[in-house]
Amino acid sequence: MTDRSVRFFGGPLDGRVQELTDEEPVPGTIVRHIHLHGGPKIETLYELGMTEHGWEYRVSATHSEPSHSEPEPDGLR
């Protein structure tokens, strides 16, 4: 049986370990994490890959919006 856990590397989820869903693992799968706090919205993308140590999500991109941006339709920035 294959280990169903995956570790995150980099970004705000660094060090987190979680179980893969039944649909995963598919190498190249992208997970989007949006961090909302008192400042700008920060979006981090993680890409799933298999290494000799097991499944890993590695940061593939990070984007932040300036805090003076227009509010989103739901009122969040």
Secondary structure by P-SEA (a helix, b strand, c coil): ccccbbbbcccccccbbbbbccccccccbbbbbbbbccccbbbbbbbbbcccccbbbcccccccccccccccccccc
